[in-house]
Amino acid sequence: MLGDDFREIRESVEALCRRYPESYWRGLEECRRYPSEFIAEMTSAGFLACLIPERWGGSGLGLGEACAILEEVCRSGAHAGACHAQMYVMASILRHGSEEQKNAWLPEIAKGRIRFQSFAVTEPDTGSDTTRLKTAARKVNGTYLISGQKVWTSRVRHSDLMLLLARTSPIAEDADRTFGLSAFLVDLRDAESKGLAIRDIDAMINHHACELFLDEFPVPEENLVGEAGRGFRVVLDSMNAERILIAAECIGDARYFIEKASAYASERVVFGRPIGANQGIQFPIARSYAETSASSLMVRRAASLFDSGKRCGAEANMAKLLAADASWRAGDAAMQTFGGFAFSKEFNVERKFRETRLYQTAPVSTNLILSYLAERELNLPRSY
Ligand SMILES: Cc1cc2nc3c(=O)[nH]c(=O)nc-3n(C[C@H](O)[C@H](O)[C@H](O)COP(=O)(O)OP(=O)(O)OC[C@H]3O[C@@H](n4cnc5c(N)ncnc54)[C@H](O)[C@@H]3O)c2cc1C
């Protein structure tokens, strides 16, 4: 069942996704391949440039529409993790980039000549404590030389441009710890010859994540986004967009699980009746339906606050928390409904179950969201 807003967009996404059945996604996993054909179609249909204003060749839509696109991708059984970053990193350029940066990059991204699918924040030694990241950039004659290490940088081998967060001045322990972080646009096209080494991570799901090793890697001054030292503010807009978009993906995953489980429960006959006639099977699916419908409202609320330029940190976090929980429980209900067949790759449920599990941990873990809500919204004593 399609979501009830942005019907036309949802129908077009659904039609495109129908050309990429679940066997396609299963096959990609087996050979760890990137869905290049799918991404090319999503790009030429304009979906991946939906947030770019019309004057730069995009369709000038909002995050609400972007959410509808990614939700339908996930609902179809596809994996939106292959293409979602271009939507959330966009906020940093659109809200903080210079006119020159917008003129240089946005038309190329809209045409599909530049893929902007990578966002490098996480580091091996700092994890969720982002302000303590150690990758450092020092300016020498109009060029920033960046040294350090990133981990779990997804799609870096399938991207031409990457948004990277590094320190340009040391952390101030007694003041705002976000100060001194700066955001950079990194041109990846010839990066491996200039001091960037990339190593693949063999992971449970197909996000094409890598480790990055930067050694005096040069980035021209004009690729600094926003003001030096104020980069946390720049990436925060992308982080909020990321939470909201990923929440929409979770809604899509949950709807996928609910539809699959309902269909299977209606046709699988054991003890002479469909298993769906047993309330032990019905109720978890029905509960998931209620939880998914409720969290979808929070996703819409967060997207609408984001689109109107208002504060949306709490709502973005709550949308991500509630939707990730809804999709995880819907996935569990589907796994239980399918019985032993849930474990057969041929039935696809286990693949989506693994994919949706990520969203308990990334891009921000459930615990960190709860501590944000407790400490920032409810003024409870701080734990860190
Ligand atoms: C497949 C995949 C793709 C990814 N893609 C990207 C990407 O493209 N770009 C990028 O920058 N990052 C990416 N990440 C990284 C992801 O954002 C991090 O894994 C996530 O933010 C958690 O950080 P960590 O793994 O270092 O966990 P840690 O920070 O080490 O935390 C480990 C556990 O401890 C808990 N914990 C930590 N501190 C506290 C506390 N104070 N209170 C309570 N609990 C706490 C956490 O909730 C978590 O459960 C990706 C990760 C994966 C697995």
The ligand as an SDF file (V2000), in Angstrom:
LIG
                    3D

 53 58  0  0  0  0  0  0  0  0999 V2000
   27.1690   -0.2290    7.4750 C   0  0  0  0  0  0  0  0  0  0  0  0
   27.5790    1.0770    8.0910 C   0  0  0  0  0  0  0  0  0  0  0  0
   27.6620    2.2140    7.3130 C   0  0  0  0  0  0  0  0  0  0  0  0
   28.0980    3.4250    7.8710 C   0  0  0  0  0  0  0  0  0  0  0  0
   28.2340    4.5290    7.0550 N   0  0  0  0  0  0  0  0  0  0  0  0
   28.8180    5.6550    7.5600 C   0  0  0  0  0  0  0  0  0  0  0  0
   29.1430    6.7540    6.6930 C   0  0  0  0  0  0  0  0  0  0  0  0
   28.8690    6.7310    5.4780 O   0  0  0  0  0  0  0  0  0  0  0  0
   29.7720    7.8390    7.2410 N   0  0  0  0  0  0  0  0  0  0  0  0
   30.1150    7.9030    8.5650 C   0  0  0  0  0  0  0  0  0  0  0  0
   30.6800    8.9060    8.9860 O   0  0  0  0  0  0  0  0  0  0  0  0
   29.8080    6.8880    9.4040 N   0  0  0  0  0  0  0  0  0  0  0  0
   29.1740    5.7640    8.9370 C   0  0  0  0  0  0  0  0  0  0  0  0
   28.8920    4.7140    9.7810 N   0  0  0  0  0  0  0  0  0  0  0  0
   29.2850    4.7990   11.1960 C   0  0  0  0  0  0  0  0  0  0  0  0
   28.1150    4.9270   12.1580 C   0  0  0  0  0  0  0  0  0  0  0  0
   27.5580    6.2190   12.0590 O   0  0  0  0  0  0  0  0  0  0  0  0
   28.6470    4.6000   13.5510 C   0  0  0  0  0  0  0  0  0  0  0  0
   28.9300    3.2050   13.5650 O   0  0  0  0  0  0  0  0  0  0  0  0
   27.6790    4.9710   14.6380 C   0  0  0  0  0  0  0  0  0  0  0  0
   27.5620    6.3660   14.7090 O   0  0  0  0  0  0  0  0  0  0  0  0
   28.1480    4.4360   16.0050 C   0  0  0  0  0  0  0  0  0  0  0  0
   29.4950    4.7510   16.2360 O   0  0  0  0  0  0  0  0  0  0  0  0
   30.5220    3.5990   16.6890 P   0  0  0  0  0  0  0  0  0  0  0  0
   30.3420    2.4670   15.7610 O   0  0  0  0  0  0  0  0  0  0  0  0
   31.8730    4.1680   16.8160 O   0  0  0  0  0  0  0  0  0  0  0  0
   29.9730    3.1630   18.1040 O   0  0  0  0  0  0  0  0  0  0  0  0
   30.4570    3.6860   19.5420 P   0  0  0  0  0  0  0  0  0  0  0  0
   30.3870    5.1700   19.6100 O   0  0  0  0  0  0  0  0  0  0  0  0
   31.7330    3.0100   19.8940 O   0  0  0  0  0  0  0  0  0  0  0  0
   29.2950    3.0820   20.4530 O   0  0  0  0  0  0  0  0  0  0  0  0
   29.1730    1.6680   20.7030 C   0  0  0  0  0  0  0  0  0  0  0  0
   27.9270    1.4330   21.5290 C   0  0  0  0  0  0  0  0  0  0  0  0
   28.0480    2.1290   22.7740 O   0  0  0  0  0  0  0  0  0  0  0  0
   26.9450    2.9990   22.9720 C   0  0  0  0  0  0  0  0  0  0  0  0
   27.3940    4.2350   23.6550 N   0  0  0  0  0  0  0  0  0  0  0  0
   28.4840    4.9870   23.3780 C   0  0  0  0  0  0  0  0  0  0  0  0
   28.5290    6.0560   24.1880 N   0  0  0  0  0  0  0  0  0  0  0  0
   27.4270    5.9870   24.9870 C   0  0  0  0  0  0  0  0  0  0  0  0
   26.8700    6.8070   26.0220 C   0  0  0  0  0  0  0  0  0  0  0  0
   27.4770    7.9320   26.4100 N   0  0  0  0  0  0  0  0  0  0  0  0
   25.7270    6.4110   26.5980 N   0  0  0  0  0  0  0  0  0  0  0  0
   25.1130    5.2720   26.2380 C   0  0  0  0  0  0  0  0  0  0  0  0
   25.5550    4.4560   25.2470 N   0  0  0  0  0  0  0  0  0  0  0  0
   26.7010    4.8040   24.6440 C   0  0  0  0  0  0  0  0  0  0  0  0
   26.4170    3.2990   21.5820 C   0  0  0  0  0  0  0  0  0  0  0  0
   25.0390    3.6090   21.6400 O   0  0  0  0  0  0  0  0  0  0  0  0
   26.6620    1.9890   20.8510 C   0  0  0  0  0  0  0  0  0  0  0  0
   25.5840    1.1130   21.0550 O   0  0  0  0  0  0  0  0  0  0  0  0
   28.4060    3.5080    9.2550 C   0  0  0  0  0  0  0  0  0  0  0  0
   28.3070    2.3580   10.0500 C   0  0  0  0  0  0  0  0  0  0  0  0
   27.9190    1.1570    9.4880 C   0  0  0  0  0  0  0  0  0  0  0  0
   27.8710   -0.0680   10.3590 C   0  0  0  0  0  0  0  0  0  0  0  0
  1  2  1  0
  2  3  1  0
  2 52  2  0
  3  4  2  0
  4  5  1  0
  4 50  1  0
  5  6  2  0
  6  7  1  0
  6 13  1  0
  7  8  2  0
  7  9  1  0
  9 10  1  0
 10 11  2  0
 10 12  1  0
 12 13  2  0
 13 14  1  0
 14 15  1  0
 14 50  1  0
 15 16  1  0
 16 17  1  0
 16 18  1  0
 18 19  1  0
 18 20  1  0
 20 21  1  0
 20 22  1  0
 22 23  1  0
 23 24  1  0
 24 25  2  0
 24 26  1  0
 24 27  1  0
 27 28  1  0
 28 29  2  0
 28 30  1  0
 28 31  1  0
 31 32  1  0
 32 33  1  0
 33 34  1  0
 33 48  1  0
 34 35  1  0
 35 36  1  0
 35 46  1  0
 36 37  1  0
 36 45  1  0
 37 38  2  0
 38 39  1  0
 39 40  1  0
 39 45  2  0
 40 41  1  0
 40 42  2  0
 42 43  1  0
 43 44  2  0
 44 45  1  0
 46 47  1  0
 46 48  1  0
 48 49  1  0
 50 51  2  0
 51 52  1  0
 52 53  1  0
M  END
$$$$
